[in-house]
Amino acid sequence: MSDQQWYFDTSSGEVTQGKTSGWDNRMGPYPSRDEAEHALQIARERTKAADEWDED
């Protein structure tokens, strides 16, 4: 059974299907290629939301 999830490789900036890089360079899994391509934006938005929650 192959890994159908998508990942963003932070060292190369590439999006891959399946775990092709080590855990320390991999963000995901994401259900679609599009979401994996926006991994850094998603992480920034989540961090901002968490920071705002902490301030409250």
PDB file of N, CA, C and O in Angstrom:
ATOM      1  N   MET A   1       0.845  -1.169   0.000  1.00  0.00           N
ATOM      2  CA  MET A   1       0.000   0.000   0.000  1.00  0.00           C
ATOM      3  C   MET A   1       0.895   1.239   0.000  1.00  0.00           C
ATOM      4  O   MET A   1       1.762   1.365   0.864  1.00  0.00           O
ATOM      5  N   SER A   2       0.705   2.142  -0.938  1.00  0.00           N
ATOM      6  CA  SER A   2       1.540   3.330  -1.034  1.00  0.00           C
ATOM      7  C   SER A   2       0.939   4.483  -0.236  1.00  0.00           C
ATOM      8  O   SER A   2      -0.259   4.522   0.042  1.00  0.00           O
ATOM      9  N   ASP A   3       1.801   5.404   0.114  1.00  0.00           N
ATOM     10  CA  ASP A   3       1.389   6.586   0.871  1.00  0.00           C
ATOM     11  C   ASP A   3       0.780   7.588  -0.101  1.00  0.00           C
ATOM     12  O   ASP A   3       1.482   8.099  -0.973  1.00  0.00           O
ATOM     13  N   GLN A   4      -0.504   7.876   0.031  1.00  0.00           N
ATOM     14  CA  GLN A   4      -1.202   8.785  -0.868  1.00  0.00           C
ATOM     15  C   GLN A   4      -1.198  10.227  -0.363  1.00  0.00           C
ATOM     16  O   GLN A   4      -1.769  11.110  -1.003  1.00  0.00           O
ATOM     17  N   GLN A   5      -0.564  10.466   0.766  1.00  0.00           N
ATOM     18  CA  GLN A   5      -0.520  11.803   1.341  1.00  0.00           C
ATOM     19  C   GLN A   5       0.581  12.637   0.673  1.00  0.00           C
ATOM     20  O   GLN A   5       1.515  12.097   0.078  1.00  0.00           O
ATOM     21  N   TRP A   6       0.450  13.952   0.785  1.00  0.00           N
ATOM     22  CA  TRP A   6       1.396  14.889   0.195  1.00  0.00           C
ATOM     23  C   TRP A   6       2.211  15.554   1.294  1.00  0.00           C
ATOM     24  O   TRP A   6       1.713  15.791   2.395  1.00  0.00           O
ATOM     25  N   TYR A   7       3.470  15.852   0.984  1.00  0.00           N
ATOM     26  CA  TYR A   7       4.396  16.432   1.942  1.00  0.00           C
ATOM     27  C   TYR A   7       5.175  17.569   1.301  1.00  0.00           C
ATOM     28  O   TYR A   7       5.373  17.603   0.086  1.00  0.00           O
ATOM     29  N   PHE A   8       5.616  18.505   2.147  1.00  0.00           N
ATOM     30  CA  PHE A   8       6.464  19.603   1.706  1.00  0.00           C
ATOM     31  C   PHE A   8       7.839  19.395   2.311  1.00  0.00           C
ATOM     32  O   PHE A   8       7.967  19.254   3.527  1.00  0.00           O
ATOM     33  N   ASP A   9       8.872  19.374   1.472  1.00  0.00           N
ATOM     34  CA  ASP A   9      10.252  19.195   1.918  1.00  0.00           C
ATOM     35  C   ASP A   9      10.856  20.577   2.135  1.00  0.00           C
ATOM     36  O   ASP A   9      11.063  21.321   1.176  1.00  0.00           O
ATOM     37  N   THR A  10      11.140  20.927   3.390  1.00  0.00           N
ATOM     38  CA  THR A  10      11.636  22.267   3.711  1.00  0.00           C
ATOM     39  C   THR A  10      13.063  22.499   3.225  1.00  0.00           C
ATOM     40  O   THR A  10      13.459  23.648   3.030  1.00  0.00           O
ATOM     41  N   SER A  11      13.834  21.452   3.027  1.00  0.00           N
ATOM     42  CA  SER A  11      15.216  21.639   2.568  1.00  0.00           C
ATOM     43  C   SER A  11      15.301  21.910   1.072  1.00  0.00           C
ATOM     44  O   SER A  11      16.192  22.630   0.621  1.00  0.00           O
ATOM     45  N   SER A  12      14.383  21.340   0.306  1.00  0.00           N
ATOM     46  CA  SER A  12      14.432  21.514  -1.151  1.00  0.00           C
ATOM     47  C   SER A  12      13.307  22.391  -1.689  1.00  0.00           C
ATOM     48  O   SER A  12      13.393  22.900  -2.806  1.00  0.00           O
ATOM     49  N   GLY A  13      12.236  22.571  -0.885  1.00  0.00           N
ATOM     50  CA  GLY A  13      11.081  23.330  -1.341  1.00  0.00           C
ATOM     51  C   GLY A  13      10.183  22.541  -2.274  1.00  0.00           C
ATOM     52  O   GLY A  13       9.281  23.104  -2.895  1.00  0.00           O
ATOM     53  N   GLU A  14      10.421  21.247  -2.375  1.00  0.00           N
ATOM     54  CA  GLU A  14       9.639  20.386  -3.267  1.00  0.00           C
ATOM     55  C   GLU A  14       8.448  19.762  -2.554  1.00  0.00           C
ATOM     56  O   GLU A  14       8.474  19.525  -1.347  1.00  0.00           O
ATOM     57  N   VAL A  15       7.416  19.506  -3.325  1.00  0.00           N
ATOM     58  CA  VAL A  15       6.242  18.791  -2.847  1.00  0.00           C
ATOM     59  C   VAL A  15       6.337  17.370  -3.382  1.00  0.00           C
ATOM     60  O   VAL A  15       6.586  17.155  -4.569  1.00  0.00           O
ATOM     61  N   THR A  16       6.138  16.413  -2.502  1.00  0.00           N
ATOM     62  CA  THR A  16       6.224  15.009  -2.910  1.00  0.00           C
ATOM     63  C   THR A  16       5.010  14.246  -2.404  1.00  0.00           C
ATOM     64  O   THR A  16       4.340  14.645  -1.451  1.00  0.00           O
ATOM     65  N   GLN A  17       4.758  13.147  -3.072  1.00  0.00           N
ATOM     66  CA  GLN A  17       3.712  12.247  -2.602  1.00  0.00           C
ATOM     67  C   GLN A  17       4.408  11.084  -1.934  1.00  0.00           C
ATOM     68  O   GLN A  17       5.180  10.356  -2.558  1.00  0.00           O
ATOM     69  N   GLY A  18       4.124  10.923  -0.663  1.00  0.00           N
ATOM     70  CA  GLY A  18       4.795   9.894   0.116  1.00  0.00           C
ATOM     71  C   GLY A  18       5.962  10.479   0.885  1.00  0.00           C
ATOM     72  O   GLY A  18       6.406  11.594   0.613  1.00  0.00           O
ATOM     73  N   LYS A  19       6.446   9.727   1.833  1.00  0.00           N
ATOM     74  CA  LYS A  19       7.537  10.172   2.706  1.00  0.00           C
ATOM     75  C   LYS A  19       8.871   9.921   2.011  1.00  0.00           C
ATOM     76  O   LYS A  19       9.459   8.848   2.147  1.00  0.00           O
ATOM     77  N   THR A  20       9.340  10.911   1.272  1.00  0.00           N
ATOM     78  CA  THR A  20      10.595  10.749   0.539  1.00  0.00           C
ATOM     79  C   THR A  20      11.768  11.425   1.226  1.00  0.00           C
ATOM     80  O   THR A  20      12.912  11.221   0.819  1.00  0.00           O
ATOM     81  N   SER A  21      11.519  12.226   2.259  1.00  0.00           N
ATOM     82  CA  SER A  21      12.595  12.872   2.996  1.00  0.00           C
ATOM     83  C   SER A  21      12.458  12.549   4.468  1.00  0.00           C
ATOM     84  O   SER A  21      11.435  12.029   4.915  1.00  0.00           O
ATOM     85  N   GLY A  22      13.501  12.864   5.212  1.00  0.00           N
ATOM     86  CA  GLY A  22      13.494  12.600   6.644  1.00  0.00           C
ATOM     87  C   GLY A  22      12.496  13.468   7.383  1.00  0.00           C
ATOM     88  O   GLY A  22      12.068  14.506   6.879  1.00  0.00           O
ATOM     89  N   TRP A  23      12.130  13.045   8.568  1.00  0.00           N
ATOM     90  CA  TRP A  23      11.118  13.755   9.352  1.00  0.00           C
ATOM     91  C   TRP A  23      11.530  15.182   9.677  1.00  0.00           C
ATOM     92  O   TRP A  23      10.675  16.051   9.849  1.00  0.00           O
ATOM     93  N   ASP A  24      12.850  15.435   9.764  1.00  0.00           N
ATOM     94  CA  ASP A  24      13.304  16.765  10.147  1.00  0.00           C
ATOM     95  C   ASP A  24      13.197  17.789   9.019  1.00  0.00           C
ATOM     96  O   ASP A  24      13.356  18.986   9.260  1.00  0.00           O
ATOM     97  N   ASN A  25      12.931  17.341   7.795  1.00  0.00           N
ATOM     98  CA  ASN A  25      12.759  18.240   6.649  1.00  0.00           C
ATOM     99  C   ASN A  25      11.372  18.128   6.024  1.00  0.00           C
ATOM    100  O   ASN A  25      11.131  18.662   4.942  1.00  0.00           O
ATOM    101  N   ARG A  26      10.470  17.439   6.698  1.00  0.00           N
ATOM    102  CA  ARG A  26       9.179  17.123   6.074  1.00  0.00           C
ATOM    103  C   ARG A  26       8.029  17.763   6.843  1.00  0.00           C
ATOM    104  O   ARG A  26       7.936  17.631   8.063  1.00  0.00           O
ATOM    105  N   MET A  27       7.157  18.456   6.118  1.00  0.00           N
ATOM    106  CA  MET A  27       5.917  18.990   6.695  1.00  0.00           C
ATOM    107  C   MET A  27       4.763  18.221   6.083  1.00  0.00           C
ATOM    108  O   MET A  27       4.748  17.955   4.882  1.00  0.00           O
ATOM    109  N   GLY A  28       3.811  17.872   6.906  1.00  0.00           N
ATOM    110  CA  GLY A  28       2.661  17.134   6.405  1.00  0.00           C
ATOM    111  C   GLY A  28       2.332  15.995   7.332  1.00  0.00           C
ATOM    112  O   GLY A  28       2.934  15.869   8.399  1.00  0.00           O
ATOM    113  N   PRO A  29       1.416  15.187   6.958  1.00  0.00           N
ATOM    114  CA  PRO A  29       0.854  15.036   5.616  1.00  0.00           C
ATOM    115  C   PRO A  29      -0.288  16.007   5.339  1.00  0.00           C
ATOM    116  O   PRO A  29      -0.951  16.512   6.246  1.00  0.00           O
ATOM    117  N   TYR A  30      -0.481  16.241   4.064  1.00  0.00           N
ATOM    118  CA  TYR A  30      -1.594  17.040   3.558  1.00  0.00           C
ATOM    119  C   TYR A  30      -2.393  16.165   2.601  1.00  0.00           C
ATOM    120  O   TYR A  30      -1.822  15.316   1.917  1.00  0.00           O
ATOM    121  N   PRO A  31      -3.707  16.365   2.547  1.00  0.00           N
ATOM    122  CA  PRO A  31      -4.546  15.517   1.698  1.00  0.00           C
ATOM    123  C   PRO A  31      -4.441  15.818   0.201  1.00  0.00           C
ATOM    124  O   PRO A  31      -4.861  15.009  -0.626  1.00  0.00           O
ATOM    125  N   SER A  32      -3.876  16.986  -0.148  1.00  0.00           N
ATOM    126  CA  SER A  32      -3.777  17.327  -1.568  1.00  0.00           C
ATOM    127  C   SER A  32      -2.441  17.995  -1.860  1.00  0.00           C
ATOM    128  O   SER A  32      -1.792  18.530  -0.962  1.00  0.00           O
ATOM    129  N   ARG A  33      -2.047  17.959  -3.104  1.00  0.00           N
ATOM    130  CA  ARG A  33      -0.817  18.608  -3.540  1.00  0.00           C
ATOM    131  C   ARG A  33      -0.898  20.116  -3.287  1.00  0.00           C
ATOM    132  O   ARG A  33       0.074  20.730  -2.847  1.00  0.00           O
ATOM    133  N   ASP A  34      -2.057  20.703  -3.566  1.00  0.00           N
ATOM    134  CA  ASP A  34      -2.237  22.138  -3.384  1.00  0.00           C
ATOM    135  C   ASP A  34      -1.978  22.548  -1.943  1.00  0.00           C
ATOM    136  O   ASP A  34      -1.292  23.540  -1.696  1.00  0.00           O
ATOM    137  N   GLU A  35      -2.514  21.806  -0.998  1.00  0.00           N
ATOM    138  CA  GLU A  35      -2.290  22.136   0.409  1.00  0.00           C
ATOM    139  C   GLU A  35      -0.811  21.994   0.771  1.00  0.00           C
ATOM    140  O   GLU A  35      -0.279  22.820   1.512  1.00  0.00           O
ATOM    141  N   ALA A  36      -0.150  20.972   0.265  1.00  0.00           N
ATOM    142  CA  ALA A  36       1.273  20.794   0.540  1.00  0.00           C
ATOM    143  C   ALA A  36       2.091  21.944  -0.054  1.00  0.00           C
ATOM    144  O   ALA A  36       3.080  22.372   0.540  1.00  0.00           O
ATOM    145  N   GLU A  37       1.684  22.442  -1.221  1.00  0.00           N
ATOM    146  CA  GLU A  37       2.380  23.567  -1.840  1.00  0.00           C
ATOM    147  C   GLU A  37       2.263  24.828  -0.992  1.00  0.00           C
ATOM    148  O   GLU A  37       3.111  25.715  -1.086  1.00  0.00           O
ATOM    149  N   HIS A  38       1.236  24.917  -0.176  1.00  0.00           N
ATOM    150  CA  HIS A  38       1.014  26.077   0.689  1.00  0.00           C
ATOM    151  C   HIS A  38       1.354  25.785   2.149  1.00  0.00           C
ATOM    152  O   HIS A  38       0.852  26.454   3.052  1.00  0.00           O
ATOM    153  N   ALA A  39       2.197  24.796   2.376  1.00  0.00           N
ATOM    154  CA  ALA A  39       2.521  24.364   3.739  1.00  0.00           C
ATOM    155  C   ALA A  39       3.073  25.496   4.596  1.00  0.00           C
ATOM    156  O   ALA A  39       2.680  25.635   5.754  1.00  0.00           O
ATOM    157  N   LEU A  40       3.965  26.297   4.056  1.00  0.00           N
ATOM    158  CA  LEU A  40       4.547  27.378   4.851  1.00  0.00           C
ATOM    159  C   LEU A  40       3.514  28.442   5.185  1.00  0.00           C
ATOM    160  O   LEU A  40       3.513  28.976   6.294  1.00  0.00           O
ATOM    161  N   GLN A  41       2.640  28.756   4.245  1.00  0.00           N
ATOM    162  CA  GLN A  41       1.572  29.729   4.491  1.00  0.00           C
ATOM    163  C   GLN A  41       0.617  29.202   5.556  1.00  0.00           C
ATOM    164  O   GLN A  41       0.216  29.946   6.450  1.00  0.00           O
ATOM    165  N   ILE A  42       0.255  27.938   5.468  1.00  0.00           N
ATOM    166  CA  ILE A  42      -0.630  27.316   6.458  1.00  0.00           C
ATOM    167  C   ILE A  42       0.016  27.368   7.842  1.00  0.00           C
ATOM    168  O   ILE A  42      -0.647  27.674   8.832  1.00  0.00           O
ATOM    169  N   ALA A  43       1.317  27.067   7.904  1.00  0.00           N
ATOM    170  CA  ALA A  43       2.023  27.102   9.191  1.00  0.00           C
ATOM    171  C   ALA A  43       2.057  28.512   9.762  1.00  0.00           C
ATOM    172  O   ALA A  43       1.870  28.693  10.965  1.00  0.00           O
ATOM    173  N   ARG A  44       2.294  29.518   8.915  1.00  0.00           N
ATOM    174  CA  ARG A  44       2.293  30.913   9.390  1.00  0.00           C
ATOM    175  C   ARG A  44       0.927  31.297   9.953  1.00  0.00           C
ATOM    176  O   ARG A  44       0.840  31.928  11.007  1.00  0.00           O
ATOM    177  N   GLU A  45      -0.139  30.914   9.250  1.00  0.00           N
ATOM    178  CA  GLU A  45      -1.494  31.242   9.702  1.00  0.00           C
ATOM    179  C   GLU A  45      -1.817  30.558  11.027  1.00  0.00           C
ATOM    180  O   GLU A  45      -2.431  31.160  11.907  1.00  0.00           O
ATOM    181  N   ARG A  46      -1.405  29.311  11.165  1.00  0.00           N
ATOM    182  CA  ARG A  46      -1.656  28.585  12.413  1.00  0.00           C
ATOM    183  C   ARG A  46      -0.862  29.183  13.567  1.00  0.00           C
ATOM    184  O   ARG A  46      -1.357  29.276  14.690  1.00  0.00           O
ATOM    185  N   THR A  47       0.382  29.589  13.281  1.00  0.00           N
ATOM    186  CA  THR A  47       1.211  30.212  14.317  1.00  0.00           C
ATOM    187  C   THR A  47       0.611  31.538  14.750  1.00  0.00           C
ATOM    188  O   THR A  47       0.576  31.844  15.942  1.00  0.00           O
ATOM    189  N   LYS A  48       0.142  32.320  13.800  1.00  0.00           N
ATOM    190  CA  LYS A  48      -0.474  33.608  14.121  1.00  0.00           C
ATOM    191  C   LYS A  48      -1.718  33.402  14.991  1.00  0.00           C
ATOM    192  O   LYS A  48      -1.913  34.110  15.979  1.00  0.00           O
ATOM    193  N   ALA A  49      -2.554  32.433  14.621  1.00  0.00           N
ATOM    194  CA  ALA A  49      -3.768  32.149  15.396  1.00  0.00           C
ATOM    195  C   ALA A  49      -3.404  31.700  16.811  1.00  0.00           C
ATOM    196  O   ALA A  49      -4.054  32.104  17.775  1.00  0.00           O
ATOM    197  N   ALA A  50      -2.377  30.874  16.937  1.00  0.00           N
ATOM    198  CA  ALA A  50      -1.954  30.403  18.262  1.00  0.00           C
ATOM    199  C   ALA A  50      -1.407  31.558  19.092  1.00  0.00           C
ATOM    200  O   ALA A  50      -1.697  31.656  20.284  1.00  0.00           O
ATOM    201  N   ASP A  51      -0.612  32.439  18.467  1.00  0.00           N
ATOM    202  CA  ASP A  51      -0.075  33.597  19.177  1.00  0.00           C
ATOM    203  C   ASP A  51      -1.200  34.513  19.662  1.00  0.00           C
ATOM    204  O   ASP A  51      -1.147  35.015  20.785  1.00  0.00           O
ATOM    205  N   GLU A  52      -2.217  34.734  18.823  1.00  0.00           N
ATOM    206  CA  GLU A  52      -3.348  35.560  19.225  1.00  0.00           C
ATOM    207  C   GLU A  52      -4.115  34.914  20.367  1.00  0.00           C
ATOM    208  O   GLU A  52      -4.570  35.603  21.280  1.00  0.00           O
ATOM    209  N   TRP A  53      -4.258  33.611  20.322  1.00  0.00           N
ATOM    210  CA  TRP A  53      -4.935  32.894  21.397  1.00  0.00           C
ATOM    211  C   TRP A  53      -4.152  33.041  22.697  1.00  0.00           C
ATOM    212  O   TRP A  53      -4.736  33.255  23.759  1.00  0.00           O
ATOM    213  N   ASP A  54      -2.813  32.925  22.608  1.00  0.00           N
ATOM    214  CA  ASP A  54      -1.973  33.072  23.799  1.00  0.00           C
ATOM    215  C   ASP A  54      -2.105  34.464  24.398  1.00  0.00           C
ATOM    216  O   ASP A  54      -2.089  34.613  25.619  1.00  0.00           O
ATOM    217  N   GLU A  55      -2.236  35.489  23.554  1.00  0.00           N
ATOM    218  CA  GLU A  55      -2.328  36.862  24.055  1.00  0.00           C
ATOM    219  C   GLU A  55      -3.635  37.083  24.828  1.00  0.00           C
ATOM    220  O   GLU A  55      -3.683  37.880  25.765  1.00  0.00           O
ATOM    221  N   ASP A  56      -4.678  36.379  24.428  1.00  0.00           N
ATOM    222  CA  ASP A  56      -5.975  36.514  25.108  1.00  0.00           C
ATOM    223  C   ASP A  56      -5.891  35.827  26.428  1.00  0.00           C
ATOM    224  O   ASP A  56      -6.867  35.810  27.179  1.00  0.00           O
TER     225      ASP A  56
END
